């Protein structure tokens, strides 16, 4: 029961973050290259599949258009890696604790 709730909430958070990243990339392309929104939407879909280009355009959109700070924009696009790092540290730490107590 609880695991299905976490799965549903996590899925909606993941979709919401993806939409937020797409909108930041869309606004970044509009702001950076001065393209019309009709051209920016397909360009944002294409840029989303090119990891470095999509992330850079999204960070430009988040900082230049939305007024976010660079650390907040970096966190928007790289939050999964930060989460993976925290989980890795916790797992390695718990493994080391289990080996030292055994």
Protein Blocks (a to p, Z undefined) as FASTA:
>chain_A
ZZmmmmmmmmmmmmmmmmmmmmmmmmmmmmmnopafklmmmmmmmmmmmmklmmmmmmmm
mmmmnopafklmmmmmmmmmmmmmmmmmmmmmmmmmmmmmZZ
